[in-house]
Amino acid sequence: MADTFDSLEARPPEQRERELMARLPQLVARAKAAAGWSRILKDVNAADINSRAALATLPVTRKSDLHALQDQQAPFGGLNTTPVGQLARVYMSPGPIFDPEGRGADWWRFARPMYAAGVRAGGLMQNCFSYHFTPAAFMVEGGAARIGCAVIPAGSGQTEMQVQAIHALRPDTYVGTPSFLKIIIEKAQEMGVDISSIKRALVSAEALPESLRAWFAEHGVARVLQVYASADIGSIAYETRSGDVRDPGMVLDEEVILEIVRPGSGEPVVAGEVGEVVLTVFNPDYPLIRFATGDLSAILTDAPPSPCGRTNTRIRGWLGRADQTTKVRGMFVHPSQVHDIARRHPEILKARLVVSGQIAQEAMTLHCEVADPASASGADIVESIRKLTKLRGEVRFVAPGTLPNDGKVIADVRDYQ
């Protein structure tokens, strides 16, 4: 039986798409009222941005750009539409990067992943994300308040106190990093203390290998689900279950529009291909339009409809980082340069720069998918490599579909021994 947080999660996909696209012009218009977005979108007519094709024409703003933007205009680079003094909190993440939190209920949209993990009104959870400077703990607080669940504000560290709190207060849910949950369980075993009240966990900020998920199940925490989130956006996507079976991939949040683009460009890839996660977020205080996270993922194209009742797009989860910039013979080579080389030569369907050899004796080879590898000529492409990277490189032609579907535009296979 479907068990969704609200009716939005069960909308027919076509209805969801229509409604999101209908909201786009208003989002762009609101964003353009902010100084930073006004500069980025200066030539954009908001009323024209009412489809995915129109959205794809807008510039990409990268997470890696935030530090420079915020240096130019503190504290948020002019991307906030609500004045700083009217916000609820201002966070500082490493970099430093500053992130806002508005005053709306469940501002980070964490109730959905928490509900999917089994959190319900009247429950008690141990919140082990840090309350110091960064927003993760407050994302949980907002979601718990919306659901109606009480929170033990445990934060990170102080493992013995964590164990004591679980033993004394009997929370049913852990929220935090998977590695810290493992540390708590091991400490409880060492202390001989019963913490079996923890039956479920919502984890984030780290990878969760299947071996660790199985370890949790062996130690009494059978329901462990992940949420993919960031300090800029809040909840992006999250795992769900249908009964005792985990559904494939991660389902998107209802307030984001996802694009998967080729790293180094803003061009969407075909569904199923690995690329960089680019998000447009309907946030009234801090709208983000074509915000490139730097993460790799792919749309799940072959999964049947989930029995959990959620109908939104599913992604494969976090698959690595999109920033594959590398240094060759003292020169930085960027994914955007590989993209520019391929764009100069329409016969290239897909390109991947492979850096091999040893340091100071590297070889660069641009592997190019082309329709007819046997008849292709690489002389002009070699010249483009030299002009755009200031380095020598060779070309290798391969058949369409030959290059791996892993999102890599630059593959560094050098021998560092």
Helices and strands as residue ranges (DSSP letters): G 7-10, H 13-32, H 35-40, G 46-48, H 52-55, E 61-62, G 63-65, H 66-72, G 84-86, E 89-93, E 97-101, H 111-116, E 124-127, H 136-147, E 150-153, H 159-169, E 173-176, H 178-191, E 200-203, H 210-218, E 223-230, E 234-238, E 241-242, E 245-246, E 250-252, E 256-261, E 275-281, E 288-297, E 314-315, E 326-328, E 331-333, H 335-344, E 350-358, E 361-369, G 373-375, H 379-389, E 394-398, E 410-412
